């Protein structure tokens, strides 16, 4: 079984599209795993969520990174002040769609 492991996407739609194109060029892939930091910093978290929802391969696991932890109630103290602003902004985004794809495995 070939599994692609992704991390640190940070809501960067352009980069994520490029990665998905590269994945499609390597041949057969059976499943994907996201090991943290799907969102934050990038300005398009909901688009990333929709892209992940639309993947044509099973998502075996989607772990929280430190950004998801902070967005869903963890302390912002671990981040420099300049990085707390995007986290606060992301918290105000539509998170119902995100909670549907979280796999606590």
C-alpha positions in Angstrom: 0.0 0.0 0.0 1.3 3.4 -1.0 0.4 6.2 1.4 1.2 9.9 0.9 1.9 11.8 4.1 1.2 15.5 4.1 1.9 18.1 6.7 2.3 21.9 7.2 -0.1 22.9 4.4 -1.1 26.0 6.3 -4.1 26.9 4.1 -1.8 27.5 1.1 -4.1 26.6 -1.8 -1.5 27.3 -4.5 1.1 25.1 -2.9 -1.4 22.3 -2.1 -2.6 22.2 -5.7 1.0 21.8 -6.8 1.6 19.0 -4.3 -1.6 17.2 -5.5 -0.5 17.5 -9.1 2.9 16.1 -8.2 1.2 13.2 -6.3 -0.9 12.4 -9.3 2.3 12.1 -11.4 4.0 9.5 -9.2 1.7 6.6 -10.0 -0.6 4.6 -7.9 -1.4 6.1 -4.5 -3.7 4.2 -2.2 -4.4 6.6 0.6 -3.3 9.9 2.2 -2.5 11.0 5.8 -2.3 14.5 7.1 -0.1 14.9 10.1 -0.8 18.4 11.2 -1.2 22.1 10.4 -3.7 21.8 7.6 -4.8 25.4 8.3 -3.6 28.8 9.5 -1.2 31.4 8.1 -2.6 31.0 4.6 -5.7 33.1 3.9 -7.9 30.3 2.5 -8.6 27.6 5.2 -12.1 26.8 4.0 -10.9 26.2 0.5 -8.2 23.8 1.8 -10.9 22.0 3.8 -13.1 21.6 0.7 -10.1 20.3 -1.3 -9.4 17.7 1.3 -13.1 16.7 1.4 -12.9 16.3 -2.4 -9.8 14.1 -2.5 -10.3 10.9 -4.5 -8.2 8.8 -2.1 -9.1 7.8 1.4 -7.8 10.0 4.2 -6.5 7.5 6.7 -5.7 10.0 9.4 -5.9 13.8 10.0 -3.9 14.7 13.1 -4.0 18.0 14.8 -0.9 20.1 14.6 -0.1 22.9 16.9 -2.2 25.3 14.8 -5.3 23.2 15.0 -4.8 22.7 18.7 -4.6 26.5 19.2 -7.6 27.2 16.9 -9.8 24.7 18.7 -9.1 26.1 22.2 -5.5 25.6 23.0 -3.4 28.5 24.2 -2.0 31.1 21.8 1.0 31.7 24.1 3.2 29.3 22.2 3.1 31.6 19.2 4.8 35.0 18.8 2.4 37.9 18.9 2.6 38.4 15.2 1.4 34.9 14.5 -1.5 35.1 16.9 -3.5 37.3 14.6 -3.9 34.7 11.8 -4.9 32.1 14.4 -7.5 34.4 15.8 -8.8 35.2 12.3 -8.9 31.5 11.4 -10.9 30.7 14.5 -13.6 33.0 13.2 -13.9 31.1 9.9 -16.5 28.4 9.2 -15.3 25.4 11.2 -18.3 23.1 10.8 -16.9 21.9 7.5 -13.5 21.3 9.1 -14.9 19.3 12.0 -16.4 16.8 9.5 -13.0 15.7 8.2 -11.1 15.5 11.5 -10.1 11.9 12.2 -8.9 11.6 15.7 -7.1 8.3 14.9 
